[in-house]
């Protein structure tokens, strides 16, 4: 079961990196993407 958790984390990380790479040409979009990501992490940590 632990491997499923790690596999899902790996897939989520790859998808997040692909999304980030898609936003890089526009600095405003990159900042928004990172900001929303940080908010999601903060909410998940609560």
Biopython code that builds the backbone (N, CA, C, O; Angstrom):
import numpy as np
from Bio.PDB.StructureBuilder import StructureBuilder

atoms = [
    (1, "UNK", "N", (0.828, -1.197, 0.000)),
    (1, "UNK", "CA", (0.000, 0.000, 0.000)),
    (1, "UNK", "C", (0.866, 1.252, 0.000)),
    (1, "UNK", "O", (0.483, 2.286, -0.548)),
    (2, "UNK", "N", (2.028, 1.149, 0.615)),
    (2, "UNK", "CA", (2.927, 2.283, 0.682)),
    (2, "UNK", "C", (3.431, 2.665, -0.716)),
    (2, "UNK", "O", (3.677, 3.836, -1.003)),
    (3, "UNK", "N", (3.580, 1.644, -1.580)),
    (3, "UNK", "CA", (4.059, 1.920, -2.935)),
    (3, "UNK", "C", (3.026, 2.692, -3.749)),
    (3, "UNK", "O", (3.387, 3.497, -4.607)),
    (4, "UNK", "N", (1.766, 2.454, -3.490)),
    (4, "UNK", "CA", (0.699, 3.188, -4.186)),
    (4, "UNK", "C", (0.780, 4.662, -3.818)),
    (4, "UNK", "O", (0.630, 5.535, -4.672)),
    (5, "UNK", "N", (1.016, 4.929, -2.544)),
    (5, "UNK", "CA", (1.135, 6.315, -2.089)),
    (5, "UNK", "C", (2.311, 7.013, -2.785)),
    (5, "UNK", "O", (2.186, 8.151, -3.238)),
    (6, "UNK", "N", (3.445, 6.322, -2.863)),
    (6, "UNK", "CA", (4.621, 6.906, -3.521)),
    (6, "UNK", "C", (4.405, 7.074, -5.019)),
    (6, "UNK", "O", (4.858, 8.057, -5.606)),
    (7, "UNK", "N", (3.723, 6.130, -5.634)),
    (7, "UNK", "CA", (3.440, 6.228, -7.067)),
    (7, "UNK", "C", (2.521, 7.406, -7.354)),
    (7, "UNK", "O", (2.740, 8.145, -8.314)),
    (8, "UNK", "N", (1.493, 7.588, -6.527)),
    (8, "UNK", "CA", (0.588, 8.730, -6.716)),
    (8, "UNK", "C", (1.314, 10.049, -6.498)),
    (8, "UNK", "O", (1.071, 11.018, -7.218)),
    (9, "UNK", "N", (2.200, 10.096, -5.514)),
    (9, "UNK", "CA", (2.978, 11.308, -5.269)),
    (9, "UNK", "C", (3.887, 11.606, -6.459)),
    (9, "UNK", "O", (4.045, 12.765, -6.843)),
    (10, "UNK", "N", (4.480, 10.574, -7.039)),
    (10, "UNK", "CA", (5.357, 10.764, -8.199)),
    (10, "UNK", "C", (4.570, 11.273, -9.402)),
    (10, "UNK", "O", (5.031, 12.171, -10.106)),
    (11, "UNK", "N", (3.404, 10.714, -9.642)),
    (11, "UNK", "CA", (2.577, 11.149, -10.771)),
    (11, "UNK", "C", (2.128, 12.598, -10.571)),
    (11, "UNK", "O", (2.157, 13.399, -11.505)),
    (12, "UNK", "N", (1.715, 12.924, -9.346)),
    (12, "UNK", "CA", (1.287, 14.292, -9.056)),
    (12, "UNK", "C", (2.443, 15.271, -9.243)),
    (12, "UNK", "O", (2.244, 16.376, -9.748)),
    (13, "UNK", "N", (3.638, 14.875, -8.844)),
    (13, "UNK", "CA", (4.811, 15.741, -8.995)),
    (13, "UNK", "C", (5.142, 15.986, -10.464)),
    (13, "UNK", "O", (5.458, 17.109, -10.858)),
    (14, "UNK", "N", (5.068, 14.945, -11.256)),
    (14, "UNK", "CA", (5.352, 15.087, -12.687)),
    (14, "UNK", "C", (4.318, 15.994, -13.342)),
    (14, "UNK", "O", (4.665, 16.855, -14.150)),
    (15, "UNK", "N", (3.044, 15.800, -12.994)),
    (15, "UNK", "CA", (1.999, 16.656, -13.568)),
    (15, "UNK", "C", (2.180, 18.106, -13.142)),
    (15, "UNK", "O", (1.957, 19.018, -13.939)),
    (16, "UNK", "N", (2.586, 18.330, -11.884)),
    (16, "UNK", "CA", (2.811, 19.689, -11.407)),
    (16, "UNK", "C", (3.974, 20.329, -12.174)),
    (16, "UNK", "O", (3.896, 21.495, -12.562)),
    (17, "UNK", "N", (5.046, 19.570, -12.388)),
    (17, "UNK", "CA", (6.199, 20.102, -13.123)),
    (17, "UNK", "C", (5.845, 20.414, -14.575)),
    (17, "UNK", "O", (6.313, 21.408, -15.130)),
    (18, "UNK", "N", (5.025, 19.571, -15.185)),
    (18, "UNK", "CA", (4.584, 19.848, -16.560)),
    (18, "UNK", "C", (3.772, 21.137, -16.594)),
    (18, "UNK", "O", (3.941, 21.965, -17.489)),
    (19, "UNK", "N", (2.886, 21.299, -15.608)),
    (19, "UNK", "CA", (2.088, 22.523, -15.525)),
    (19, "UNK", "C", (2.965, 23.745, -15.308)),
    (19, "UNK", "O", (2.735, 24.797, -15.904)),
    (20, "UNK", "N", (3.970, 23.602, -14.453)),
    (20, "UNK", "CA", (4.895, 24.720, -14.213)),
    (20, "UNK", "C", (5.665, 25.069, -15.474)),
    (20, "UNK", "O", (5.812, 26.247, -15.801)),
    (21, "UNK", "N", (6.156, 24.073, -16.181)),
    (21, "UNK", "CA", (6.899, 24.324, -17.413)),
    (21, "UNK", "C", (6.037, 25.037, -18.444)),
    (21, "UNK", "O", (6.535, 25.845, -19.228)),
    (22, "UNK", "N", (4.745, 24.736, -18.442)),
    (22, "UNK", "CA", (3.820, 25.373, -19.375)),
    (22, "UNK", "C", (3.635, 26.851, -19.045)),
    (22, "UNK", "O", (3.345, 27.649, -19.936)),
    (23, "UNK", "N", (3.798, 27.225, -17.770)),
    (23, "UNK", "CA", (3.574, 28.608, -17.337)),
    (23, "UNK", "C", (4.834, 29.476, -17.412)),
    (23, "UNK", "O", (4.732, 30.700, -17.338)),
    (24, "UNK", "N", (6.001, 28.882, -17.556)),
    (24, "UNK", "CA", (7.265, 29.619, -17.451)),
    (24, "UNK", "C", (7.432, 30.804, -18.405)),
    (24, "UNK", "O", (8.015, 31.809, -17.997)),
    (25, "UNK", "N", (6.955, 30.743, -19.646)),
    (25, "UNK", "CA", (7.172, 31.900, -20.517)),
    (25, "UNK", "C", (6.554, 33.208, -20.000)),
    (25, "UNK", "O", (7.053, 34.287, -20.318)),
    (26, "UNK", "N", (5.495, 33.129, -19.223)),
    (26, "UNK", "CA", (4.808, 34.322, -18.712)),
    (26, "UNK", "C", (5.027, 34.415, -17.204)),
    (26, "UNK", "O", (4.555, 33.567, -16.447)),
    (27, "UNK", "N", (5.748, 35.454, -16.775)),
    (27, "UNK", "CA", (6.110, 35.604, -15.367)),
    (27, "UNK", "C", (4.878, 35.729, -14.471)),
    (27, "UNK", "O", (4.864, 35.185, -13.367)),
    (28, "UNK", "N", (3.850, 36.435, -14.929)),
    (28, "UNK", "CA", (2.632, 36.597, -14.137)),
    (28, "UNK", "C", (1.936, 35.250, -13.940)),
    (28, "UNK", "O", (1.517, 34.922, -12.831)),
    (29, "UNK", "N", (1.817, 34.488, -14.996)),
    (29, "UNK", "CA", (1.191, 33.174, -14.905)),
    (29, "UNK", "C", (1.987, 32.247, -13.998)),
    (29, "UNK", "O", (1.409, 31.472, -13.236)),
    (30, "UNK", "N", (3.316, 32.325, -14.078)),
    (30, "UNK", "CA", (4.176, 31.500, -13.225)),
    (30, "UNK", "C", (3.958, 31.850, -11.760)),
    (30, "UNK", "O", (3.862, 30.958, -10.917)),
    (31, "UNK", "N", (3.879, 33.134, -11.452)),
    (31, "UNK", "CA", (3.661, 33.570, -10.075)),
    (31, "UNK", "C", (2.304, 33.094, -9.569)),
    (31, "UNK", "O", (2.194, 32.642, -8.430)),
    (32, "UNK", "N", (1.270, 33.190, -10.404)),
    (32, "UNK", "CA", (-0.056, 32.720, -10.018)),
    (32, "UNK", "C", (-0.043, 31.219, -9.767)),
    (32, "UNK", "O", (-0.616, 30.747, -8.785)),
    (33, "UNK", "N", (0.605, 30.471, -10.646)),
    (33, "UNK", "CA", (0.681, 29.010, -10.520)),
    (33, "UNK", "C", (1.369, 28.619, -9.216)),
    (33, "UNK", "O", (0.900, 27.734, -8.500)),
    (34, "UNK", "N", (2.476, 29.278, -8.914)),
    (34, "UNK", "CA", (3.199, 28.974, -7.681)),
    (34, "UNK", "C", (2.391, 29.386, -6.455)),
    (34, "UNK", "O", (2.378, 28.678, -5.448)),
    (35, "UNK", "N", (1.720, 30.529, -6.541)),
    (35, "UNK", "CA", (0.899, 30.985, -5.428)),
    (35, "UNK", "C", (-0.240, 30.036, -5.131)),
    (35, "UNK", "O", (-0.488, 29.700, -3.973)),
    (36, "UNK", "N", (-0.931, 29.602, -6.164)),
    (36, "UNK", "CA", (-2.033, 28.659, -5.984)),
    (36, "UNK", "C", (-1.503, 27.330, -5.448)),
    (36, "UNK", "O", (-2.138, 26.704, -4.600)),
    (37, "UNK", "N", (-0.358, 26.907, -5.933)),
    (37, "UNK", "CA", (0.242, 25.662, -5.441)),
    (37, "UNK", "C", (0.574, 25.768, -3.955)),
    (37, "UNK", "O", (0.336, 24.828, -3.198)),
    (38, "UNK", "N", (1.118, 26.896, -3.540)),
    (38, "UNK", "CA", (1.450, 27.086, -2.128)),
    (38, "UNK", "C", (0.188, 27.107, -1.262)),
    (38, "UNK", "O", (0.185, 26.568, -0.155)),
    (39, "UNK", "N", (-0.878, 27.724, -1.760)),
    (39, "UNK", "CA", (-2.143, 27.722, -1.019)),
    (39, "UNK", "C", (-2.695, 26.305, -0.869)),
    (39, "UNK", "O", (-3.207, 25.941, 0.190)),
    (40, "UNK", "N", (-2.589, 25.518, -1.923)),
    (40, "UNK", "CA", (-3.059, 24.138, -1.857)),
    (40, "UNK", "C", (-2.249, 23.332, -0.843)),
    (40, "UNK", "O", (-2.812, 22.527, -0.101)),
    (41, "UNK", "N", (-0.954, 23.538, -0.808)),
    (41, "UNK", "CA", (-0.102, 22.842, 0.162)),
    (41, "UNK", "C", (-0.456, 23.278, 1.579)),
    (41, "UNK", "O", (-0.510, 22.451, 2.490)),
    (42, "UNK", "N", (-0.696, 24.573, 1.768)),
    (42, "UNK", "CA", (-1.045, 25.075, 3.100)),
    (42, "UNK", "C", (-2.366, 24.488, 3.578)),
    (42, "UNK", "O", (-2.492, 24.110, 4.743)),
    (43, "UNK", "N", (-3.357, 24.408, 2.685)),
    (43, "UNK", "CA", (-4.648, 23.852, 3.062)),
    (43, "UNK", "C", (-4.513, 22.351, 3.353)),
    (43, "UNK", "O", (-5.141, 21.837, 4.279)),
    (44, "UNK", "N", (-3.708, 21.666, 2.573)),
    (44, "UNK", "CA", (-3.518, 20.224, 2.791)),
    (44, "UNK", "C", (-2.796, 19.946, 4.108)),
    (44, "UNK", "O", (-2.994, 18.894, 4.718)),
    (45, "UNK", "N", (-1.956, 20.893, 4.548)),
    (45, "UNK", "CA", (-1.197, 20.690, 5.775)),
    (45, "UNK", "C", (-2.039, 20.922, 7.020)),
    (45, "UNK", "O", (-1.648, 20.523, 8.117)),
    (46, "UNK", "N", (-3.187, 21.561, 6.862)),
    (46, "UNK", "CA", (-4.035, 21.863, 8.029)),
    (46, "UNK", "C", (-4.698, 20.592, 8.533)),
    (46, "UNK", "O", (-5.450, 20.632, 9.507)),
]
sb = StructureBuilder()
sb.init_structure("model")
sb.init_model(0)
sb.init_chain("A")
sb.init_seg("    ")
for serial, (resi, resn, name, xyz) in enumerate(atoms, 1):
    if name == "N":
        sb.init_residue(resn, " ", resi, " ")
    sb.init_atom(name, np.array(xyz, "f"), 0.0, 1.0, " ", f" {name:<3s}", serial, name[0])
structure = sb.get_structure()
